[in-house]
Amino acid sequence: MGRYVIRRVLWMLLVLFVISLITFVMEHSVPGGPFDQEKKLPAEIIANLEKKYHLDEPYWKQYMRFLYDVLVPQITQGESVSMLDEAMINIKLGGDYYLRWVNFGPSFTSRSRTVNDIIREQLPVSIQLGIISMAIAITIGLPMGIVAALKQNTIWDYLGMSVAIFGVSVPVVAMGPVLVWIFGVTLKWLPPTGWGAKPPYLLFFIPRNLFSWDFWKYAMMPAFAVGTGYSAIIARLSRASLLQVVHEDYIRTARAKGLAERVVTVRHALRNALIPVVTILGPMFAAVLTGLFVVEQVFGIPGLGKYFITSIGNRDYPVIMGTILLYAIFLVIANVVVDVTYAWLDPRIRYE
């Protein structure tokens, strides 16, 4: 297993390189530039801005500069650390010396902040929303699918699948405003917009007021809006997978041996039925942890998703590269965790 994980990590580096190259080529192929505005700037100012951000250099040189800033560690003294350097990953070496690493560069639209600043400030909010949403999705969807499969063609099956179809059919862009209108505007039970967690965080993303109502009153509506949609997908997939497994020969053999129905379901059927569910949970986690643009816009949440969407329209190349690589890292790591989980769910799976 250890060699398999190391091999996957090495492949991850290659995948990230290919993704960064494709993203760089595509973003520079789109017509327009980062300094094109409705009110056209003078040519001299545009030339100075392009020189400042090295956009006047050949494309290959710009890409190599990006790789150098991201991959090559640099040692600097503490008194020479500028605002740009503070946004990098700084590791104190001793005395006034720091190891600077992973610099995505400055943002073209948010001139006072770098891409690292945006990620450091907005990513924890997206992670908080994503974890709560996925917890709701798994808590609702998995039991609903299991009960629907075990009680096939009963009222519980029809009720669970009706709820699942409703969750799939009603998108977040429709459910979000409805929740805001009911609980935020009409009943005034919950604040319609905002986010209750404020930095600094514990372990990068855990809010200090996690067990306070001031945090949960902001998190309940957006997390429920996201979680219900994903719970419907999990419920339908877990029901279909479990229905297929319970009719296998080894399940009938286990029942013939006299094992209790609970043992047959939990130990034999459910573990194998969870493999397709775990497969989709990996990309789901990667997607929700890196920001949900629609939810963040509807509920006014200062997450990372809206910066990624607006950066595409603004041709903010460093933000596009940073957020896409961040999402790719989450996605690759999630897929590795999914593969490792396969071996735990099914002992027949070996990676050595």
N, C-alpha and C positions, 0 to 999 in steps of 0.2 A: 504493500500500500504506500509506503514512504517513497519508493522509487517512482510509483505512478504519479503521486502528487508533485514530485520534483519535475517530472517530465511534463506535466500539465502546466506548471508554472513557466517553464521554458517556452512552451508553445504559446502561453499567454503573452510573453514579451513579443513574439513574432506577430501575433494577432494585433496587438496594440500598435506595432509599427505599421502594419498594413492599413489599419483603420486611420491612423494619423495621416498617412500619405494620401489615401483616398479622400479624406475630409479636406486636406489642404488643397488638392487639385480641384475638388468640386467647388469650394468656397471662392476660389480665385477665378473659376470659370463663369460664375454668375455675373451678368452685366452690372455695372455700377461699382462704386467704391465706398469705403467707410466714411468718407468726408463729402459725399454727394448729399446735398440738402435741397429743400424747396427753394430757399434763398441761396443761390449759388455763391460760393466763396470766391474771392479773387484767386487767380492762378498762382500768385506768389505765395499766398497763405497755404494753399493746398500743397504746393511744392515743399514748403518748409515742414508741414505736418508729415508728409510722406518721408522726408529725409529724417525727421526725428524718430519715426517708428520703423525706419529701414524698409519702407514699402517701395522705395525707388531702386532697390537692389533686384537682381534677377531672382526668379522664383526659387531656383535650386539653392541659392545662398540664403534666402529667407527661411526655407525649410531646414537647412542645416543649422542655422542660428537657433531655430526653435528647438531642435533636438539637443543642441549643446546646452541651452538654458535648462531643459527639463532633466537631462540625463547626467550631465557632468557636474559633480560636486565641486564647490569652490570654497576655499578657506579665506576668511576675512576677519579683520579686527573689529571689536565691538564698537569702538568710537567711530568707525567708518560706515556703520550700518545706516543706510538711508531708509526712507519710507518704502521704497521698492523692495529693499532687502528684508524688511520686517515681514513682508507677505510671503517670503519663502519659508521652507522648512529649515529652521535653524537648530543645530545641535551644538551645544556648548562643549568645546574641546578642553577648556582650561584657560584661566587668565581672561584675556580679552578676545580670544580667538573663537570663531564659530564656523561650523561646517554648513554652508548654504547649499540647498538642494531643491529641485523641483520648482522652477520659476516659469509660470505660464505667460508672464509678461503683463503689460498694462492694458487696461480696457480703453478702447477708442472712444466710447460714449461716456463712461463714468471716469472722467479724467483724474479725479482725486483718489481713485481706488484701482488696484490691480485685480487680475482674475483670481489670484490667490485670496485676496481680501473678500471678494464676492463669494467664493466657495467656502471660506472659513466662516463667514457670517450667515450665509443663507442655507448651506447644506444641512447643518444640525436641525433646522426647522423642518426641512423636507424629510429627514430621517425620522424625526419624532412623529410626524403625521403618517409616514409610511408604516412604521412599526405598529402604531395603534390601529390603523386601518386593516393591516394584515391579521392582527390578532382578532379583530372583529370578524373578518372574513372567515378565518379558520374556525373560530368558535361557533359561528352560525352555520357555515356551509358544510363542514365535515359531518357533524351529527345529523344534520338534515338529510344529507345524501345517504348516510348509513341506515337511518330509520326508514327512509323511502325504499331502499333496496331490500331490507329485511321484512318490511310490511308491504311487499309489492301488491299492487292492485287493490289497496285498501284506502280508507279515507286519509290515512297518514301519508301515503304515497302521493295521492292526488293533491293534498294540501301542500306538501313540501315542494313538489314540482311546480305548482301554481305560483308559490312564492318565488321559486327560482326563475321561472319565466318572466315574472314581473321585474325581478332584479336585473335580468339581462335586457329586457325591453326598454326600461326607463334609464336613459343615460344620466351621468352625473350632471351634465349641463342643464337637464330638466329637473332632477331631484334637488339639486343644490338650492336654486331660487325658491322652490316650494318649501323646503325646510326653513330657509331664512324668513319667508313670509309668515309661516305658521308660528314657529317658536321664537323668532327674533323680533318680528314686527308686530304681529297680532297679539300673541300671548306674552311677549316680552320675558320669557323664561331664560333665554340665552342671548348673549351678545351676537348680533348678526355678522360682524366682521372682526378681524384681528386675530392675534395669537398670544396666548398667556405666558409662554415661556420666554424668558429674557436671559441673555448671556450675563455672566459666565456659566458654562454648563459643567456638569460632572461627567467625566469620560467622554468629552467632546460633544455629546448630544443629549445626555440625560439631564433634564431640567432640575434645578434645585427645588422648585416648587411642585415636584411630580405628584405629591400626595395632597396638594392643595386644590380647593375648588376653583381658585383663580386660574389654574391651568386647565382643568377639565371642562369648565364652562365654555371655553373657546374651542377645545378639541373635539367635543362630542359631535356636533353637527357635521363638520367636514369629514371626520373619520367614519361616521355612520354612512354618509353619502358615498364614500369610496368603498367601504367595507361591504355594504350590501350588494353592490355590483359584482365584486370579486367573489363573495360568498355564493352567489347564484351559479357562477361558473364552477366553483369547487363542488357544490352540491350535485350538479348534474353529472360531472365527471366521476365523482366518487360513487354515485348510484350506479352508473353504467358499468364502471369497473368492478364493483362488488357483485353486481348481478352476474357478470361473466365468470367471476371466480367461484361463486357458491355452487355453480353447476359443474365444476371440474371433478375429475375422478378422485383426486386425493381428498377432497372435501367429503365426498360420499364414503370414502374409506374411513376417514376419521370419525364420522358419525356411526358407521357400522361397528367400530371398535368400542362404542359406548361412551365416547367423550361427551361432556356436557356441551350444550349448544353455545354457551358463552365462551368456552375454551375453543371450540371449533371456529367461532366467528372472530374472536380477538387474536388468537395465536396463529391460526392457519389462513383464514380467508382475508382478514383485514390487512395483514402485513403485505400480502401480495397485491391486494387491491389498491394499496396506497402508492405503488410505484408510478402509475400515470399521474396521480395527483401531485406527488413530489416533483415530477418533471415540469409541471406548469408553475409550481410555486417558486422555482428559481428565477425565471424571467419576471414573474410578478413582483417579487421582492426587489429585484434590480430596478424595475420601472418605478415603483412607488417610493423607493428610498432616494431617488435622484430628482424627485419633483413631479408634481401633477399640475400642469399649467391651468387647466380649466378650474379645478377646485381652488387653487391658489388665487385665481382671478375672482371667482364668485365670492369667496369668503374673505378676501383681502389678506391672505396669508403671505408673509414675506419669505417665501421659499425660493429654491433655485430654479424651478420650472419656468417662471415668467422671464427670468434673465436669459435663459436659453432661447426661448421663442423670440423675444425682442432682439436678441443679438443677431438672429438670422436676417431680420428685416433691416437692421442697422449696419449689416456687414461688419460686425464687430468680430474680426477673425480670432483674436486670442480667446474670447469668451466661448466662441463656437468650438474651438479646438479643446479647450479645457473641459467643458461640460461633456462633450462627446467622449473624450478619453476617460473621464470619470465614470460615465455610464458604462462604457465598455469594461472598465475594471470591475465594477460591481457585477456586471453580467457574467464575466468569465469566472469570477470567484463564486458566484451563485451556482454556476454549472458544475464547478468542481465539488462544491458541497453536495449538490444533488447526486453526483456520481458516487461520492463516498457514502451517502445515505442509501443508495441502491444496495451496496454490500451489506449494510446492517439489516435492511428489510428482507433481502433474499440471500441466504448464506451460500447459494450456488454461484453467485457472482464473485469472480476473483479478478483482480487487476494485476497480479504478478505474472 
